Amino acid sequence: MKRENPFKKLGYPPKDVPTELKEKVMADVASAKLLMDMASLFTSNYKATMESLFKTKKNNNQ
Amino acid sequence: MKNKDTVLQFTDEEIVEKIVIEKNTILYATLYKRYESKVYNKCLAFVKNTNEAKELTQEVFLELFIKLHKYTGQSNFSTWLNAFTYKFCVNYLNKKRESMNGERSNNCNGNQPHLLIDVSDNSLFLMREEKLQKAMQYLSPEDKSILLLKYQDELTMNEVMALLNIDEHTFNIRLRRAKASIIEIYNRL
């Protein structure tokens, strides 16, 4: 006879999530997004900036 | 921005893709709503009180937003998030333990005597739920996470190996150790 897996019953019934948690999480996420956006100004556009700089230089040499 | 009903029809994978591209916090709130209970209750399995579980859940969701691009779609999002949460909890508890007594929890150590005991799944399934719940509190975070992935989330060996980024040998040692440990603790209670 197949026995019932007791691990499946752990943590049941699930506990309710505190309602104030969503606000805290979303505030954290908004701050993280701001930092990521600011960081991307200095990193992701760096390649394009350098490329355009060299293109200009090359054009000037012609 | 899409209207609320359209967003609700998106699959998790579609939402994740859009969040990674657009860094859209409104979509992230939708993802949070879908998984808050799951993550919070997983955290509760690792820490003793609700305040700590709350803090841990908050940190998991912040880390998730930052590392969401690491989800490559190899497994479904829900499974990946479970492993992500477990790994976060294990690291959190190890760091906490480290700061409290200056030592890390035991990792795989082939020389431990209880590794010689090979516990069958049938023996595990003989355990009573209430006593098992209590025994789980004394288990190391690493052992706890592998048991939950294998027996609560019912993932296959290959899925666990991929999610934890471990090879078959490490998986077998960890699972064997975790099973032996839980039986040992259970019998002592």
gemmi code that builds the backbone of each chain (N, CA, C; Angstrom):
import gemmi

chains = {
    "A": [
        ("MET", (0.832, -1.200, 0.000), (0.000, 0.000, 0.000), (0.873, 1.258, 0.000)),
        ("LYS", (0.538, 2.206, -0.850), (1.341, 3.416, -0.931), (1.005, 4.357, 0.235)),
        ("ARG", (2.056, 4.766, 0.956), (1.828, 5.652, 2.099), (1.706, 7.095, 1.642)),
        ("GLU", (1.006, 7.879, 2.479), (0.822, 9.288, 2.160), (2.095, 10.057, 2.518)),
        ("ASN", (2.470, 10.968, 1.657), (3.685, 11.738, 1.869), (3.429, 12.858, 2.894)),
        ("PRO", (4.035, 12.771, 4.106), (3.742, 13.776, 5.138), (4.308, 15.164, 4.811)),
        ("PHE", (5.312, 15.208, 3.911), (5.908, 16.501, 3.537), (4.891, 17.388, 2.808)),
        ("LYS", (3.953, 16.742, 2.114), (2.949, 17.502, 1.364), (2.041, 18.302, 2.309)),
        ("LYS", (1.948, 17.813, 3.554), (1.022, 18.481, 4.486), (1.697, 19.560, 5.332)),
        ("LEU", (3.030, 19.663, 5.204), (3.733, 20.674, 6.009), (3.320, 22.069, 5.572)),
        ("GLY", (3.102, 22.928, 6.555), (2.757, 24.322, 6.240), (1.320, 24.514, 5.797)),
        ("TYR", (0.473, 23.526, 6.048), (-0.953, 23.677, 5.711), (-1.796, 23.740, 6.971)),
        ("PRO", (-2.797, 24.595, 7.025), (-3.178, 25.571, 6.009), (-2.171, 26.716, 5.945)),
        ("PRO", (-1.946, 27.316, 4.772), (-0.976, 28.410, 4.693), (-1.400, 29.613, 5.521)),
        ("LYS", (-0.405, 30.300, 6.078), (-0.697, 31.496, 6.895), (-0.949, 32.698, 5.976)),
        ("ASP", (-1.785, 33.613, 6.458), (-2.055, 34.831, 5.676), (-0.835, 35.752, 5.668)),
        ("VAL", (-0.614, 36.381, 4.522), (0.507, 37.317, 4.401), (0.099, 38.652, 5.030)),
        ("PRO", (0.953, 39.242, 5.877), (0.607, 40.543, 6.461), (0.344, 41.572, 5.358)),
        ("THR", (-0.739, 42.317, 5.488), (-1.159, 43.215, 4.397), (-0.169, 44.353, 4.138)),
        ("GLU", (0.549, 44.764, 5.206), (1.465, 45.901, 5.030), (2.717, 45.537, 4.230)),
        ("LEU", (2.911, 44.231, 4.019), (4.140, 43.776, 3.354), (4.245, 44.255, 1.902)),
        ("LYS", (3.112, 44.293, 1.213), (3.139, 44.680, -0.206), (3.701, 46.104, -0.375)),
        ("GLU", (3.254, 46.991, 0.511), (3.705, 48.385, 0.435), (5.223, 48.470, 0.627)),
        ("LYS", (5.733, 47.713, 1.584), (7.180, 47.719, 1.857), (7.957, 47.171, 0.659)),
        ("VAL", (7.452, 46.055, 0.113), (8.132, 45.433, -1.033), (8.157, 46.392, -2.217)),
        ("MET", (7.008, 47.025, -2.493), (6.941, 47.893, -3.667), (7.788, 49.155, -3.479)),
        ("ALA", (7.936, 49.615, -2.232), (8.814, 50.762, -1.973), (10.271, 50.367, -2.229)),
        ("ASP", (10.649, 49.174, -1.779), (12.009, 48.654, -2.036), (12.265, 48.554, -3.531)),
        ("VAL", (11.261, 48.016, -4.238), (11.399, 47.792, -5.674), (11.530, 49.126, -6.422)),
        ("ALA", (10.763, 50.127, -5.985), (10.845, 51.449, -6.628), (12.253, 52.034, -6.447)),
        ("SER", (12.827, 51.871, -5.247), (14.191, 52.371, -5.011), (15.200, 51.613, -5.864)),
        ("ALA", (15.019, 50.291, -5.937), (15.937, 49.469, -6.739), (15.859, 49.864, -8.206)),
        ("LYS", (14.650, 50.125, -8.683), (14.463, 50.504, -10.085), (15.186, 51.826, -10.377)),
        ("LEU", (15.049, 52.755, -9.447), (15.702, 54.058, -9.618), (17.222, 53.887, -9.728)),
        ("LEU", (17.763, 53.065, -8.824), (19.212, 52.826, -8.845), (19.651, 52.135, -10.136)),
        ("MET", (18.817, 51.156, -10.581), (19.156, 50.429, -11.812), (19.101, 51.365, -13.017)),
        ("ASP", (18.087, 52.246, -13.031), (17.964, 53.205, -14.139), (19.158, 54.153, -14.163)),
        ("MET", (19.557, 54.607, -12.967), (20.692, 55.526, -12.895), (21.975, 54.821, -13.329)),
        ("ALA", (22.114, 53.576, -12.878), (23.315, 52.817, -13.248), (23.378, 52.602, -14.753)),
        ("SER", (22.209, 52.366, -15.357), (22.197, 52.101, -16.805), (22.608, 53.331, -17.610)),
        ("LEU", (22.425, 54.512, -17.034), (22.852, 55.740, -17.721), (24.365, 55.745, -17.920)),
        ("PHE", (25.055, 55.129, -16.956), (26.511, 55.147, -17.017), (27.102, 53.888, -17.628)),
        ("THR", (26.288, 52.827, -17.746), (26.871, 51.575, -18.245), (26.370, 51.194, -19.628)),
        ("SER", (25.043, 51.026, -19.783), (24.564, 50.484, -21.057), (24.805, 51.432, -22.220)),
        ("ASN", (24.832, 52.750, -21.950), (25.052, 53.687, -23.050), (26.536, 53.946, -23.311)),
        ("TYR", (27.344, 53.382, -22.458), (28.784, 53.615, -22.562), (29.325, 53.116, -23.907)),
        ("LYS", (28.857, 51.911, -24.289), (29.336, 51.310, -25.531), (28.963, 52.191, -26.725)),
        ("ALA", (27.696, 52.618, -26.742), (27.220, 53.440, -27.854), (27.972, 54.767, -27.914)),
        ("THR", (28.233, 55.335, -26.741), (28.944, 56.615, -26.671), (30.354, 56.466, -27.248)),
        ("MET", (31.022, 55.390, -26.818), (32.389, 55.160, -27.288), (32.396, 54.927, -28.798)),
        ("GLU", (31.410, 54.151, -29.266), (31.330, 53.858, -30.702), (31.159, 55.147, -31.497)),
        ("SER", (30.241, 55.997, -31.019), (29.978, 57.229, -31.757), (31.205, 58.153, -31.732)),
        ("LEU", (31.937, 58.104, -30.610), (33.133, 58.921, -30.496), (34.166, 58.516, -31.544)),
        ("PHE", (34.366, 57.179, -31.664), (35.360, 56.695, -32.621), (34.912, 56.939, -34.066)),
        ("LYS", (33.612, 56.817, -34.286), (33.093, 57.067, -35.634), (33.387, 58.508, -36.038)),
        ("THR", (33.160, 59.415, -35.108), (33.389, 60.832, -35.381), (34.855, 61.059, -35.715)),
        ("LYS", (35.712, 60.426, -34.908), (37.133, 60.604, -35.102), (37.554, 60.107, -36.482)),
        ("LYS", (36.979, 58.914, -36.839), (37.309, 58.316, -38.122), (36.855, 59.242, -39.254)),
        ("ASN", (35.641, 59.776, -39.111), (35.102, 60.666, -40.135), (35.963, 61.927, -40.282)),
        ("ASN", (36.447, 62.414, -39.129), (37.271, 63.629, -39.153), (38.603, 63.394, -39.870)),
        ("ASN", (39.095, 62.132, -39.735), (40.372, 61.811, -40.359), (40.286, 61.700, -41.865)),
        ("GLN", (39.059, 61.419, -42.338), (38.925, 61.200, -43.782), (39.098, 62.491, -44.580)),
    ],
    "B": [
        ("MET", (0.241, 51.526, -20.921), (0.089, 50.392, -19.992), (-1.177, 49.609, -20.316)),
        ("LYS", (-1.056, 48.302, -20.308), (-2.213, 47.468, -20.599), (-3.223, 47.615, -19.469)),
        ("ASN", (-4.511, 47.363, -19.795), (-5.479, 47.453, -18.710), (-5.368, 46.243, -17.787)),
        ("LYS", (-5.991, 46.389, -16.608), (-5.807, 45.410, -15.535), (-6.205, 43.987, -15.962)),
        ("ASP", (-7.334, 43.880, -16.720), (-7.809, 42.559, -17.119), (-6.826, 41.864, -18.039)),
        ("THR", (-6.217, 42.639, -18.939), (-5.252, 42.052, -19.870), (-4.052, 41.516, -19.095)),
        ("VAL", (-3.594, 42.303, -18.128), (-2.440, 41.893, -17.327), (-2.728, 40.587, -16.593)),
        ("LEU", (-3.952, 40.464, -16.085), (-4.309, 39.263, -15.336), (-4.287, 38.013, -16.215)),
        ("GLN", (-4.454, 38.214, -17.541), (-4.449, 37.066, -18.453), (-3.037, 36.623, -18.837)),
        ("PHE", (-2.054, 37.458, -18.555), (-0.671, 37.101, -18.896), (-0.220, 35.895, -18.080)),
        ("THR", (0.591, 35.041, -18.699), (1.196, 33.952, -17.927), (2.336, 34.551, -17.108)),
        ("ASP", (2.814, 33.772, -16.124), (3.947, 34.247, -15.318), (5.131, 34.561, -16.211)),
        ("GLU", (5.374, 33.667, -17.151), (6.540, 33.811, -18.019), (6.448, 35.087, -18.858)),
        ("GLU", (5.231, 35.401, -19.327), (5.050, 36.632, -20.119), (5.299, 37.862, -19.248)),
        ("ILE", (4.765, 37.810, -18.024), (4.952, 38.943, -17.110), (6.435, 39.144, -16.801)),
        ("VAL", (7.123, 38.034, -16.521), (8.554, 38.119, -16.185), (9.329, 38.748, -17.343)),
        ("GLU", (9.030, 38.296, -18.556), (9.727, 38.815, -19.736), (9.538, 40.344, -19.838)),
        ("LYS", (8.306, 40.779, -19.625), (8.020, 42.213, -19.730), (8.705, 43.006, -18.607)),
        ("ILE", (8.718, 42.431, -17.401), (9.362, 43.147, -16.289), (10.860, 43.306, -16.571)),
        ("VAL", (11.468, 42.231, -17.086), (12.910, 42.288, -17.359), (13.204, 43.370, -18.401)),
        ("ILE", (12.360, 43.464, -19.428), (12.605, 44.458, -20.488), (12.248, 45.872, -20.027)),
        ("GLU", (11.062, 46.001, -19.439), (10.552, 47.351, -19.138), (10.823, 47.827, -17.712)),
        ("LYS", (11.281, 46.920, -16.842), (11.423, 47.224, -15.403), (10.108, 47.810, -14.866)),
        ("ASN", (9.015, 47.206, -15.294), (7.686, 47.729, -14.982), (7.257, 47.309, -13.569)),
        ("THR", (7.136, 48.272, -12.671), (6.828, 47.942, -11.274), (5.349, 47.571, -11.077)),
        ("ILE", (4.494, 48.047, -11.997), (3.063, 47.689, -11.884), (2.891, 46.198, -12.187)),
        ("LEU", (3.608, 45.738, -13.208), (3.565, 44.299, -13.510), (4.194, 43.495, -12.381)),
        ("TYR", (5.220, 44.067, -11.766), (5.863, 43.359, -10.660), (4.889, 43.204, -9.492)),
        ("ALA", (4.026, 44.194, -9.299), (3.022, 44.106, -8.234), (2.066, 42.935, -8.518)),
        ("THR", (1.786, 42.700, -9.805), (0.920, 41.567, -10.179), (1.613, 40.247, -9.837)),
        ("LEU", (2.905, 40.193, -10.171), (3.675, 38.979, -9.873), (3.754, 38.758, -8.355)),
        ("TYR", (3.925, 39.845, -7.630), (3.970, 39.772, -6.158), (2.667, 39.185, -5.628)),
        ("LYS", (1.548, 39.696, -6.136), (0.238, 39.242, -5.668), (0.065, 37.737, -5.908)),
        ("ARG", (0.569, 37.269, -7.070), (0.417, 35.838, -7.380), (1.238, 34.955, -6.443)),
        ("TYR", (2.380, 35.473, -5.978), (3.295, 34.593, -5.246), (3.568, 34.987, -3.796)),
        ("GLU", (2.933, 36.035, -3.296), (3.230, 36.485, -1.922), (3.002, 35.362, -0.900)),
        ("SER", (1.886, 34.654, -1.048), (1.555, 33.628, -0.065), (2.553, 32.470, -0.126)),
        ("LYS", (2.892, 32.073, -1.337), (3.813, 30.953, -1.507), (5.182, 31.285, -0.898)),
        ("VAL", (5.700, 32.463, -1.238), (7.033, 32.844, -0.747), (7.006, 33.036, 0.769)),
        ("TYR", (5.985, 33.715, 1.265), (5.891, 33.966, 2.705), (5.827, 32.642, 3.487)),
        ("ASN", (5.040, 31.704, 2.993), (4.908, 30.429, 3.704), (6.157, 29.562, 3.579)),
        ("LYS", (6.892, 29.697, 2.459), (8.184, 28.991, 2.330), (9.161, 29.580, 3.348)),
        ("CYS", (9.156, 30.906, 3.468), (10.061, 31.561, 4.428), (9.724, 31.127, 5.853)),
        ("LEU", (8.435, 30.999, 6.120), (8.002, 30.566, 7.455), (8.527, 29.171, 7.800)),
        ("ALA", (8.785, 28.365, 6.773), (9.309, 27.020, 7.019), (10.771, 27.087, 7.468)),
        ("PHE", (11.432, 28.208, 7.196), (12.853, 28.327, 7.530), (13.123, 29.110, 8.806)),
        ("VAL", (12.258, 30.044, 9.138), (12.495, 30.844, 10.343), (11.367, 30.621, 11.348)),
        ("LYS", (11.669, 30.982, 12.592), (10.729, 30.579, 13.642), (9.556, 31.529, 13.846)),
        ("ASN", (9.753, 32.815, 13.552), (8.638, 33.716, 13.855), (8.173, 34.507, 12.635)),
        ("THR", (6.973, 35.028, 12.746), (6.356, 35.699, 11.599), (7.061, 37.015, 11.245)),
        ("ASN", (7.632, 37.695, 12.243), (8.338, 38.944, 11.951), (9.554, 38.695, 11.067)),
        ("GLU", (10.284, 37.625, 11.407), (11.470, 37.286, 10.615), (11.048, 36.819, 9.217)),
        ("ALA", (9.959, 36.071, 9.155), (9.460, 35.595, 7.850), (9.046, 36.779, 6.979)),
        ("LYS", (8.493, 37.787, 7.613), (8.069, 39.000, 6.907), (9.287, 39.710, 6.306)),
        ("GLU", (10.307, 39.872, 7.142), (11.547, 40.527, 6.678), (12.185, 39.737, 5.543)),
        ("LEU", (12.203, 38.429, 5.735), (12.819, 37.544, 4.738), (12.063, 37.626, 3.412)),
        ("THR", (10.741, 37.628, 3.489), (9.912, 37.712, 2.278), (10.178, 39.027, 1.546)),
        ("GLN", (10.286, 40.098, 2.329), (10.565, 41.420, 1.746), (11.897, 41.387, 0.988)),
        ("GLU", (12.893, 40.750, 1.596), (14.212, 40.675, 0.955), (14.198, 39.767, -0.260)),
        ("VAL", (13.445, 38.672, -0.178), (13.351, 37.755, -1.331), (12.775, 38.500, -2.532)),
        ("PHE", (11.705, 39.273, -2.306), (11.069, 39.964, -3.439), (11.938, 41.093, -3.998)),
        ("LEU", (12.747, 41.708, -3.159), (13.653, 42.738, -3.664), (14.737, 42.081, -4.529)),
        ("GLU", (15.324, 41.016, -3.989), (16.370, 40.280, -4.723), (15.803, 39.710, -6.029)),
        ("LEU", (14.560, 39.262, -5.966), (13.917, 38.697, -7.159), (13.798, 39.749, -8.261)),
        ("PHE", (13.421, 40.955, -7.889), (13.278, 42.031, -8.881), (14.627, 42.301, -9.567)),
        ("ILE", (15.689, 42.277, -8.779), (17.020, 42.564, -9.316), (17.528, 41.408, -10.192)),
        ("LYS", (17.190, 40.177, -9.778), (17.763, 39.012, -10.476), (16.784, 38.288, -11.393)),
        ("LEU", (15.673, 38.923, -11.682), (14.647, 38.272, -12.498), (15.170, 37.881, -13.888)),
        ("HIS", (16.149, 38.612, -14.384), (16.705, 38.301, -15.712), (17.403, 36.935, -15.736)),
        ("LYS", (17.698, 36.403, -14.553), (18.369, 35.098, -14.500), (17.412, 33.943, -14.781)),
        ("TYR", (16.125, 34.249, -14.762), (15.147, 33.199, -15.097), (15.173, 33.004, -16.618)),
        ("THR", (15.569, 31.791, -17.029), (15.745, 31.571, -18.470), (14.613, 30.760, -19.089)),
        ("GLY", (13.647, 30.371, -18.287), (12.504, 29.632, -18.818), (12.736, 28.137, -18.951)),
        ("GLN", (13.816, 27.623, -18.360), (14.084, 26.183, -18.463), (13.081, 25.362, -17.662)),
        ("SER", (12.615, 25.928, -16.545), (11.548, 25.268, -15.780), (10.420, 26.287, -15.685)),
        ("ASN", (9.254, 25.869, -15.154), (8.219, 26.897, -15.051), (8.585, 27.879, -13.929)),
        ("PHE", (8.022, 29.072, -14.015), (8.459, 30.149, -13.122), (8.241, 29.794, -11.657)),
        ("SER", (7.113, 29.156, -11.375), (6.775, 28.808, -10.001), (7.850, 27.900, -9.380)),
        ("THR", (8.309, 26.911, -10.137), (9.344, 25.997, -9.659), (10.654, 26.753, -9.422)),
        ("TRP", (10.987, 27.594, -10.388), (12.235, 28.380, -10.286), (12.190, 29.290, -9.048)),
        ("LEU", (11.023, 29.893, -8.815), (10.877, 30.797, -7.670), (11.017, 30.045, -6.343)),
        ("ASN", (10.507, 28.815, -6.303), (10.676, 28.004, -5.086), (12.154, 27.826, -4.767)),
        ("ALA", (12.917, 27.418, -5.794), (14.351, 27.184, -5.581), (15.062, 28.491, -5.226)),
        ("PHE", (14.650, 29.572, -5.874), (15.232, 30.893, -5.599), (15.010, 31.258, -4.123)),
        ("THR", (13.790, 31.026, -3.657), (13.439, 31.337, -2.265), (14.241, 30.468, -1.294)),
        ("TYR", (14.344, 29.166, -1.599), (15.102, 28.269, -0.727), (16.557, 28.710, -0.643)),
        ("LYS", (17.139, 29.010, -1.811), (18.555, 29.389, -1.829), (18.760, 30.674, -1.021)),
        ("PHE", (17.826, 31.602, -1.168), (17.923, 32.863, -0.430), (17.843, 32.595, 1.076)),
        ("CYS", (16.908, 31.741, 1.483), (16.738, 31.427, 2.908), (17.985, 30.737, 3.467)),
        ("VAL", (18.555, 29.809, 2.698), (19.752, 29.095, 3.149), (20.894, 30.091, 3.356)),
        ("ASN", (21.100, 30.986, 2.386), (22.171, 31.993, 2.511), (21.924, 32.916, 3.695)),
        ("TYR", (20.683, 33.326, 3.844), (20.315, 34.227, 4.941), (20.624, 33.578, 6.289)),
        ("LEU", (20.227, 32.314, 6.447), (20.435, 31.642, 7.727), (21.909, 31.341, 7.979)),
        ("ASN", (22.636, 31.024, 6.904), (24.078, 30.782, 7.074), (24.800, 32.049, 7.505)),
        ("LYS", (24.429, 33.163, 6.862), (25.063, 34.441, 7.226), (24.738, 34.799, 8.673)),
        ("LYS", (23.489, 34.551, 9.042), (23.046, 34.873, 10.398), (23.823, 34.027, 11.418)),
        ("ARG", (23.947, 32.738, 11.097), (24.665, 31.830, 11.994), (26.143, 32.223, 12.092)),
        ("GLU", (26.693, 32.595, 10.926), (28.090, 33.015, 10.849), (28.331, 34.221, 11.762)),
        ("SER", (27.408, 35.186, 11.686), (27.605, 36.384, 12.499), (27.374, 36.097, 13.982)),
        ("MET", (26.573, 35.079, 14.271), (26.302, 34.770, 15.677), (27.414, 33.950, 16.327)),
        ("ASN", (27.907, 32.902, 15.618), (28.964, 32.116, 16.271), (30.180, 31.859, 15.407)),
        ("GLY", (30.306, 32.660, 14.345), (31.537, 32.628, 13.562), (31.817, 31.339, 12.830)),
        ("GLU", (30.769, 30.573, 12.557), (31.014, 29.359, 11.753), (29.855, 29.089, 10.815)),
        ("ARG", (30.178, 28.504, 9.677), (29.148, 28.163, 8.702), (28.547, 26.823, 9.059)),
        ("SER", (27.338, 26.594, 8.559), (26.726, 25.285, 8.806), (27.482, 24.237, 7.997)),
        ("ASN", (27.367, 23.001, 8.403), (28.059, 21.921, 7.687), (27.574, 21.811, 6.273)),
        ("ASN", (28.520, 21.796, 5.344), (28.126, 21.484, 3.979), (28.412, 20.016, 3.753)),
        ("CYS", (28.333, 19.568, 2.492), (28.515, 18.145, 2.211), (29.808, 17.630, 2.811)),
        ("ASN", (29.704, 16.670, 3.654), (30.884, 16.089, 4.247), (30.719, 14.580, 4.231)),
        ("GLY", (31.444, 13.955, 3.316), (31.294, 12.521, 3.109), (31.706, 11.676, 4.289)),
        ("ASN", (32.381, 12.289, 5.282), (32.871, 11.482, 6.393), (31.898, 11.367, 7.547)),
        ("GLN", (30.745, 11.995, 7.419), (29.809, 11.933, 8.538), (29.242, 10.522, 8.674)),
        ("PRO", (29.229, 9.998, 9.929), (28.805, 8.613, 10.110), (27.387, 8.337, 9.634)),
        ("HIS", (26.466, 9.310, 9.790), (25.086, 9.000, 9.430), (24.887, 8.885, 7.917)),
        ("LEU", (25.945, 9.255, 7.154), (25.831, 9.094, 5.702), (25.762, 7.621, 5.326)),
        ("LEU", (26.216, 6.765, 6.234), (26.198, 5.332, 5.952), (24.771, 4.796, 5.951)),
        ("ILE", (23.875, 5.499, 6.622), (22.490, 5.031, 6.691), (21.755, 5.455, 5.426)),
        ("ASP", (21.182, 4.479, 4.739), (20.418, 4.805, 3.541), (18.929, 4.700, 3.885)),
        ("VAL", (18.279, 5.834, 3.982), (16.874, 5.848, 4.402), (15.964, 5.746, 3.182)),
        ("SER", (15.044, 4.810, 3.208), (14.125, 4.661, 2.067), (13.009, 5.697, 2.149)),
        ("ASP", (12.401, 5.974, 1.006), (11.273, 6.920, 0.989), (10.121, 6.390, 1.846)),
        ("ASN", (9.966, 5.068, 1.867), (8.894, 4.476, 2.668), (9.049, 4.800, 4.146)),
        ("SER", (10.310, 4.757, 4.637), (10.558, 5.091, 6.046), (10.215, 6.551, 6.300)),
        ("LEU", (10.556, 7.409, 5.309), (10.243, 8.838, 5.471), (8.737, 9.054, 5.569)),
        ("PHE", (8.006, 8.301, 4.743), (6.553, 8.502, 4.681), (5.827, 7.904, 5.887)),
        ("LEU", (6.602, 7.187, 6.742), (5.993, 6.663, 7.981), (5.912, 7.742, 9.059)),
        ("MET", (6.630, 8.839, 8.838), (6.680, 9.883, 9.866), (5.333, 10.581, 10.008)),
        ("ARG", (5.039, 10.957, 11.263), (3.788, 11.677, 11.509), (4.003, 13.159, 11.239)),
        ("GLU", (2.994, 13.770, 10.650), (3.098, 15.144, 10.168), (3.517, 16.152, 11.258)),
        ("GLU", (2.855, 16.063, 12.444), (3.120, 17.045, 13.505), (4.557, 16.921, 14.000)),
        ("LYS", (5.002, 15.663, 14.180), (6.353, 15.437, 14.698), (7.380, 15.804, 13.615)),
        ("LEU", (7.041, 15.550, 12.377), (7.930, 15.904, 11.274), (8.122, 17.423, 11.216)),
        ("GLN", (7.012, 18.127, 11.379), (7.039, 19.598, 11.385), (8.026, 20.100, 12.449)),
        ("LYS", (7.988, 19.475, 13.609), (8.866, 19.852, 14.711), (10.321, 19.492, 14.377)),
        ("ALA", (10.506, 18.299, 13.835), (11.866, 17.847, 13.497), (12.500, 18.751, 12.445)),
        ("MET", (11.691, 19.251, 11.511), (12.204, 20.108, 10.433), (12.837, 21.384, 10.996)),
        ("GLN", (12.345, 21.818, 12.171), (12.881, 23.041, 12.777), (14.343, 22.882, 13.195)),
        ("TYR", (14.749, 21.634, 13.454), (16.116, 21.401, 13.914), (17.071, 21.031, 12.780)),
        ("LEU", (16.539, 20.942, 11.583), (17.335, 20.522, 10.428), (18.121, 21.716, 9.879)),
        ("SER", (19.309, 21.447, 9.309), (20.085, 22.557, 8.731), (19.328, 23.093, 7.511)),
        ("PRO", (19.516, 24.384, 7.188), (18.787, 24.962, 6.047), (19.044, 24.216, 4.727)),
        ("GLU", (20.285, 23.731, 4.534), (20.605, 23.014, 3.281), (19.801, 21.720, 3.188)),
        ("ASP", (19.767, 20.980, 4.311), (19.028, 19.711, 4.328), (17.533, 19.963, 4.138)),
        ("LYS", (17.060, 21.016, 4.799), (15.638, 21.344, 4.707), (15.247, 21.650, 3.264)),
        ("SER", (16.068, 22.458, 2.591), (15.686, 22.870, 1.236), (15.653, 21.695, 0.274)),
        ("ILE", (16.606, 20.777, 0.402), (16.606, 19.653, -0.558), (15.424, 18.711, -0.290)),
        ("LEU", (15.080, 18.536, 0.992), (13.918, 17.683, 1.302), (12.620, 18.315, 0.798)),
        ("LEU", (12.502, 19.638, 0.965), (11.272, 20.307, 0.513), (11.161, 20.283, -1.007)),
        ("LEU", (12.279, 20.497, -1.695), (12.234, 20.463, -3.166), (11.848, 19.067, -3.662)),
        ("LYS", (12.422, 18.053, -2.998), (12.201, 16.673, -3.463), (10.826, 16.141, -3.040)),
        ("TYR", (10.466, 16.361, -1.774), (9.257, 15.686, -1.284), (8.032, 16.571, -1.151)),
        ("GLN", (8.226, 17.886, -0.989), (7.035, 18.743, -0.930), (6.685, 19.264, -2.323)),
        ("ASP", (7.702, 19.760, -3.022), (7.443, 20.271, -4.377), (7.469, 19.142, -5.412)),
        ("GLU", (7.941, 17.972, -4.975), (7.996, 16.761, -5.811), (8.702, 16.981, -7.145)),
        ("LEU", (9.876, 17.605, -7.074), (10.676, 17.790, -8.282), (11.498, 16.532, -8.548)),
        ("THR", (11.849, 16.334, -9.809), (12.680, 15.180, -10.147), (14.133, 15.508, -9.790)),
        ("MET", (14.946, 14.465, -9.786), (16.365, 14.674, -9.474), (16.975, 15.673, -10.456)),
        ("ASN", (16.664, 15.522, -11.735), (17.239, 16.425, -12.748), (16.810, 17.871, -12.522)),
        ("GLU", (15.559, 18.068, -12.131), (15.076, 19.430, -11.879), (15.822, 20.054, -10.690)),
        ("VAL", (15.961, 19.278, -9.611), (16.660, 19.804, -8.425), (18.116, 20.115, -8.779)),
        ("MET", (18.746, 19.192, -9.533), (20.149, 19.408, -9.915), (20.299, 20.699, -10.715)),
        ("ALA", (19.373, 20.921, -11.653), (19.449, 22.130, -12.492), (19.200, 23.384, -11.664)),
        ("LEU", (18.198, 23.320, -10.788), (17.846, 24.510, -10.009), (18.914, 24.879, -8.980)),
        ("LEU", (19.525, 23.848, -8.381), (20.547, 24.138, -7.370), (21.948, 24.196, -7.978)),
        ("ASN", (22.001, 23.915, -9.284), (23.277, 23.946, -9.995), (24.294, 22.986, -9.362)),
        ("ILE", (23.852, 21.751, -9.151), (24.743, 20.746, -8.560), (24.751, 19.507, -9.459)),
        ("ASP", (25.806, 18.668, -9.331), (25.857, 17.448, -10.146), (25.155, 16.293, -9.417)),
        ("GLU", (25.074, 15.160, -10.106), (24.323, 14.026, -9.572), (24.928, 13.494, -8.274)),
        ("HIS", (26.260, 13.464, -8.236), (26.946, 12.960, -7.054), (26.612, 13.832, -5.829)),
        ("THR", (26.713, 15.146, -6.019), (26.411, 16.073, -4.910), (24.957, 15.949, -4.486)),
        ("PHE", (24.079, 15.825, -5.490), (22.651, 15.671, -5.182), (22.430, 14.441, -4.300)),
        ("ASN", (23.031, 13.313, -4.718), (22.821, 12.069, -3.970), (23.357, 12.165, -2.547)),
        ("ILE", (24.530, 12.766, -2.407), (25.110, 12.910, -1.053), (24.218, 13.794, -0.189)),
        ("ARG", (23.796, 14.935, -0.769), (22.978, 15.880, 0.019), (21.648, 15.265, 0.420)),
        ("LEU", (21.021, 14.560, -0.530), (19.711, 13.977, -0.233), (19.849, 12.881, 0.824)),
        ("ARG", (20.890, 12.067, 0.664), (21.116, 10.975, 1.603), (21.359, 11.523, 3.016)),
        ("ARG", (22.174, 12.573, 3.077), (22.469, 13.183, 4.370), (21.202, 13.798, 4.987)),
        ("ALA", (20.426, 14.480, 4.138), (19.219, 15.135, 4.642), (18.218, 14.102, 5.171)),
        ("LYS", (18.072, 12.996, 4.441), (17.125, 11.952, 4.872), (17.584, 11.322, 6.189)),
        ("ALA", (18.895, 11.054, 6.269), (19.421, 10.450, 7.502), (19.248, 11.412, 8.673)),
        ("SER", (19.496, 12.703, 8.420), (19.394, 13.697, 9.499), (17.966, 13.827, 10.016)),
        ("ILE", (17.012, 13.879, 9.088), (15.623, 14.084, 9.535), (15.135, 12.878, 10.339)),
        ("ILE", (15.540, 11.666, 9.921), (15.140, 10.468, 10.665), (15.777, 10.470, 12.060)),
        ("GLU", (17.061, 10.863, 12.074), (17.791, 10.901, 13.341), (17.107, 11.880, 14.318)),
        ("ILE", (16.802, 13.080, 13.826), (16.168, 14.100, 14.681), (14.775, 13.632, 15.103)),
        ("TYR", (14.039, 13.099, 14.136), (12.665, 12.639, 14.389), (12.656, 11.588, 15.501)),
        ("ASN", (13.596, 10.648, 15.438), (13.630, 9.577, 16.431), (14.060, 10.064, 17.806)),
        ("ARG", (14.804, 11.173, 17.819), (15.251, 11.716, 19.113), (14.153, 12.494, 19.819)),
        ("LEU", (13.156, 12.959, 19.069), (12.104, 13.805, 19.668), (11.129, 12.987, 20.523)),
    ],
}
model = gemmi.Model(1)
for chain_id, residues in chains.items():
    chain = gemmi.Chain(chain_id)
    for i, (resn, *xyz) in enumerate(residues, 1):
        res = gemmi.Residue()
        res.name, res.seqid = resn, gemmi.SeqId(i, " ")
        for name, pos in zip(("N", "CA", "C"), xyz):
            atom = gemmi.Atom()
            atom.name, atom.element = name, gemmi.Element(name[0])
            atom.pos, atom.b_iso = gemmi.Position(*pos), 0.0
            res.add_atom(atom)
        chain.add_residue(res)
    model.add_chain(chain)
structure = gemmi.Structure()
structure.add_model(model)
structure.setup_entities()
